[in-house]
Amino acid sequence: LNMPYVDTYDTQSAIMLLTQMLAYAQVYDRQCLEDKRDLVDILFTACMNPKAGSFMVNPRLQRRFTVITTFTPTASMISGIYSSILEKHLAGFVPPIQKLLDPIVQATIDTLVQGILNTPCFLPSASKFHYQFNLKDVGNIFQGMLNTNPNVFKDGAAKFARVWLHECYRVFSDRLVSAADQGELQGILEKVAGKHFGSIPKEDLFSLPLIMTSFVSQAQGNERFYLPAKDMPTLKKVVDDKLHEYNETFAAMNLVLFDDAIGHVCRICRITDNPCGHALLVGVGGSGKQSLARLATFINSQDLLSILVNQSYGMEALKLDLQEFYKKAVVKPGTPQAFLMTDGQIADERFLVFINDMLSSGVIPDLFTREEYDGLFGSVRNAAKAANYSDDRDGLFAFFIDKFRKNLHYILCHSPVGDDFRIRGRKFPALISCMVVDEFMAWPRDALDGVARRFLVELVNNGNLQDEDILGLVAANMAEVHLSIETANRRYLEVERRHNYCTPKSFLELISFYIKMLSEKQNSVSANCERLERGLAIMEQVQSKVEGLKEDLKITMVQVDEKKAATAVLIEQVTKASAIAAEEKAAADVEAEKTSKLAADAAELQSQADGELSEAMPAMKAAAEAVDCLDKSSIGELKGFGKPPPECIDVCACAGFLL
């Protein structure tokens, strides 16, 4: 009754509709408002959790009910209920274990009533709103103990007492948000164990590891029994083998299974192995919630279901997916299924309305139409008859819902950062009351070191790191840096009143950044070294060439000295020759002077001859002109003279003289 959200005007539409039905016993058809429908012979019974929802009930509605308050059962009532249940289960065990009936029941009561409920640190608060310890937790403890088999518990009382202690850790400790609260619970359990199990040594009862599983015995080739793990190496080997099988079947997950991760896998397997077992994994991003949930689902041989949220994904799409999930869990194949969902996939807060109904009762209103239900009931009718359910509609519906709740396990991965987790837990209490909380704490130092070694080992294989010793030092430094930031975050919160989260995802990013930066820097240094080596090689080549040139220079210098000596001799000879040449030149100058004088005289004679020639030239031209008139007939005429005239004789004589 306190679930509907109160609006701005302090009203609730659903509550007002219910009030109208109680006050007037009538409703109207929304499709045809003229039709009024009277409610006859209907009695209303309601219940509420005063620690969830809006913490109030509308007075106009409350006055229609007779209010009955149910208080927390007393110790004697709890003892009477669970003593009879456990006594019947222990009937097949050996006598030493049967004697643990009363100590186990009383220890459980003391742990809850006198221990947890009376300790201030376990009271609900804003950050611990899910600290709601009640009778359901006692039932979960005994449910785990009922999974034991008398055939494998014949070693005495200590082994069975450790089962009770393990269930207390799983039910109470796994939801605690801090190491201080876990230490407080540890003190309570030690005190209660010392009081009721005094005959069992404390070292035997609280020895580690304290992990109960049912898949280890099956992996070793035996039947599936709920047994404590012998030691961590054996458990780690089984989980590693399962991880190897998963990676061969599905997309590979590069997981580092340190002790805490193995513990979370075992817890998730324990939760989803129980009927109606739903797991709420709470942890910051990168802590491995989804990966470990997938591995645990595979170990329990459950099919993994999920939704694909995009911008167009809404209520109708979720409704269709839920219809398919119901069919897979009940009809075909009708095998165990695990529905994995993250807080990032809650695109609409109304999604949680369906999820809340699915967790609390398994019945989602209007998920299927009447005709669809008829088809589903027809598919399960034979199975319902075999399970002794009645063959009417109510019996088939009960079988359908019971099988669904048995086969479908809801796993929600949620971050505690911000107010969303607290607000959703208050609005939808089934997220807390109907789910088992597994709190993912900060990774311890050994986990950080192991994760760093796992991812950095490739640097050793690739030669980036020299050896395993250097790898160990680098991994230890990374773990120290991450843990020191947590200390700084607490100091920052005290000073600034603001949160700064350093998540495992940040640690993985640190490793990735270191690998990338180291590779880049080493590649850069290698490139520079290669350049330097090439430069040195070139310098060596130049040096060798210079040495060769020096040898050549020495030989050349000897030759030069020889040439210089020869040149000096030649210069001396040239000097002597130059002196002789100078004397000869002086003599030649004298001769040249004489020659020049003779040349001048010859020139003068030539000028005189030229003058005389110029004077004779007219006569010569005239003679040539006179000769031009001579022809063959004239020569013939001359030959014909017996006694030429004297003038002709003179002319012929001159011509003969010239010729």
Secondary structure as GFF3:
##gff-version 3
##sequence-region A 1 659
A	DSSP	alpha_helix	13	24	.	.	.	ID=ss1
A	DSSP	beta_strand	26	28	.	.	.	ID=ss2
A	DSSP	beta_strand	36	38	.	.	.	ID=ss3
A	DSSP	alpha_helix	59	62	.	.	.	ID=ss4
A	DSSP	alpha_helix	75	89	.	.	.	ID=ss5
A	DSSP	three_ten_helix	90	92	.	.	.	ID=ss6
A	DSSP	alpha_helix	95	98	.	.	.	ID=ss7
A	DSSP	alpha_helix	101	109	.	.	.	ID=ss8
A	DSSP	pi_helix	110	116	.	.	.	ID=ss9
A	DSSP	three_ten_helix	120	122	.	.	.	ID=ss10
A	DSSP	alpha_helix	135	145	.	.	.	ID=ss11
A	DSSP	three_ten_helix	150	152	.	.	.	ID=ss12
A	DSSP	alpha_helix	157	168	.	.	.	ID=ss13
A	DSSP	pi_helix	169	173	.	.	.	ID=ss14
A	DSSP	alpha_helix	179	196	.	.	.	ID=ss15
A	DSSP	alpha_helix	202	205	.	.	.	ID=ss16
A	DSSP	beta_strand	212	213	.	.	.	ID=ss17
A	DSSP	alpha_helix	215	219	.	.	.	ID=ss18
A	DSSP	beta_strand	227	228	.	.	.	ID=ss19
A	DSSP	alpha_helix	232	249	.	.	.	ID=ss20
A	DSSP	alpha_helix	259	273	.	.	.	ID=ss21
A	DSSP	beta_strand	279	282	.	.	.	ID=ss22
A	DSSP	alpha_helix	289	299	.	.	.	ID=ss23
A	DSSP	beta_strand	303	305	.	.	.	ID=ss24
A	DSSP	alpha_helix	315	330	.	.	.	ID=ss25
A	DSSP	beta_strand	337	342	.	.	.	ID=ss26
A	DSSP	three_ten_helix	343	345	.	.	.	ID=ss27
A	DSSP	alpha_helix	351	360	.	.	.	ID=ss28
A	DSSP	alpha_helix	370	386	.	.	.	ID=ss29
A	DSSP	alpha_helix	393	407	.	.	.	ID=ss30
A	DSSP	beta_strand	408	414	.	.	.	ID=ss31
A	DSSP	alpha_helix	420	427	.	.	.	ID=ss32
A	DSSP	alpha_helix	430	433	.	.	.	ID=ss33
A	DSSP	beta_strand	436	439	.	.	.	ID=ss34
A	DSSP	alpha_helix	445	461	.	.	.	ID=ss35
A	DSSP	alpha_helix	468	496	.	.	.	ID=ss36
A	DSSP	alpha_helix	504	628	.	.	.	ID=ss37
A	DSSP	alpha_helix	632	639	.	.	.	ID=ss38
A	DSSP	alpha_helix	646	658	.	.	.	ID=ss39
###
